[in-house]
Amino acid sequence: MTLDALKSASRVMGIKQVSKAVKRGDAECVFVADDADERVIKPLQILCREQDVPVEHAATMADLGNACGIEVGAAAAAVLKQPIC
């Protein structure tokens, strides 16, 4: 999955919201910024591994924030699973 998926997909941003989505089983894919603080990102990466959620990387927090359509950087974002009707 590429960063472009974040532009049109249902998504959440930020470490706390992404972690909640992963724990609920709502995250299809998680993106983390390579320049984010390691001690902030590491627990999320471990959680994703435990929940079998794929983790993709963005070069910078600014790139990730831009892909999400916000004017500030983001350490993490997740594409949410689409509900089955």
TORLUM-195058 format. One record per residue (C-alpha): residue in three letters; x, y, z. Coordinates in nm, 2 decimals, always signed. Each point is the difference from the previous one (the first is absolute). Layout:
BEGIN
> code/x/y/z
> ALA/X/Y/Z $
...
//
This chain:
BEGIN
> code/x/y/z
> MET/+0.00/+0.00/+0.00 $
> THR/+0.13/+0.35/-0.08 $
> LEU/-0.04/+0.34/+0.17 $
> ASP/-0.25/+0.09/-0.27 $
> ALA/-0.24/-0.24/+0.16 $
> LEU/-0.03/+0.24/+0.30 $
> LYS/-0.14/+0.28/-0.22 $
> SER/-0.33/-0.17/-0.08 $
> ALA/-0.03/-0.28/+0.26 $
> SER/-0.17/+0.01/+0.34 $
> ARG/+0.29/+0.06/+0.23 $
> VAL/+0.11/+0.10/+0.35 $
> MET/+0.32/+0.20/+0.09 $
> GLY/+0.22/+0.02/+0.30 $
> ILE/+0.16/-0.27/+0.22 $
> LYS/-0.29/-0.03/+0.25 $
> GLN/-0.28/-0.02/-0.26 $
> VAL/+0.20/-0.24/-0.22 $
> SER/+0.07/-0.22/+0.30 $
> LYS/-0.37/-0.01/+0.09 $
> ALA/-0.09/-0.09/-0.36 $
> VAL/+0.25/-0.29/+0.00 $
> LYS/-0.12/-0.13/+0.34 $
> ARG/-0.36/+0.01/-0.13 $
> GLY/+0.09/-0.19/-0.31 $
> ASP/-0.10/+0.30/-0.22 $
> ALA/+0.34/+0.07/-0.16 $
> GLU/+0.07/-0.14/-0.35 $
> CYS/+0.35/+0.15/-0.02 $
> VAL/+0.21/+0.23/+0.22 $
> PHE/+0.24/+0.27/-0.13 $
> VAL/+0.28/+0.13/+0.23 $
> ALA/+0.24/+0.28/-0.07 $
> ASP/+0.37/-0.09/-0.01 $
> ASP/+0.10/+0.32/+0.18 $
> ALA/-0.25/-0.04/+0.29 $
> ASP/+0.14/-0.06/+0.35 $
> GLU/+0.10/-0.37/+0.03 $
> ARG/-0.14/-0.03/+0.35 $
> VAL/-0.34/+0.12/-0.12 $
> ILE/-0.01/-0.22/-0.31 $
> LYS/+0.14/-0.33/+0.14 $
> PRO/-0.30/-0.10/+0.21 $
> LEU/-0.23/+0.06/-0.29 $
> GLN/+0.22/-0.21/-0.23 $
> ILE/+0.00/-0.28/+0.26 $
> LEU/-0.38/+0.02/+0.03 $
> CYS/-0.04/-0.02/-0.38 $
> ARG/+0.23/-0.31/-0.01 $
> GLU/-0.21/-0.17/+0.27 $
> GLN/-0.33/+0.09/-0.18 $
> ASP/+0.14/-0.10/-0.35 $
> VAL/-0.06/+0.36/-0.13 $
> PRO/+0.25/+0.09/-0.28 $
> VAL/+0.22/+0.30/+0.07 $
> GLU/+0.11/+0.23/-0.29 $
> HIS/+0.25/+0.29/+0.03 $
> ALA/-0.01/+0.36/-0.09 $
> ALA/+0.33/+0.20/-0.03 $
> THR/-0.11/+0.28/+0.23 $
> MET/-0.27/+0.11/+0.23 $
> ALA/-0.07/+0.29/-0.24 $
> ASP/-0.05/-0.25/-0.29 $
> LEU/-0.25/-0.20/+0.21 $
> GLY/-0.19/+0.30/+0.12 $
> ASN/-0.02/+0.13/-0.36 $
> ALA/-0.13/-0.34/-0.12 $
> CYS/-0.27/+0.03/+0.26 $
> GLY/-0.10/+0.35/-0.11 $
> ILE/+0.12/+0.18/+0.32 $
> GLU/+0.24/+0.29/+0.02 $
> VAL/+0.21/-0.15/+0.29 $
> GLY/+0.21/-0.31/+0.02 $
> ALA/-0.13/-0.34/+0.11 $
> ALA/+0.20/-0.28/+0.16 $
> ALA/-0.25/-0.26/-0.09 $
> ALA/-0.32/-0.06/-0.20 $
> ALA/-0.22/-0.29/-0.08 $
> VAL/-0.23/-0.09/-0.29 $
> LEU/-0.32/-0.15/+0.15 $
> LYS/-0.17/-0.31/-0.12 $
> GLN/-0.32/+0.07/-0.20 $
> PRO/-0.31/-0.14/+0.17 $
> ILE/-0.17/-0.28/-0.18 $
> CYS/-0.37/+0.08/-0.07 $
//
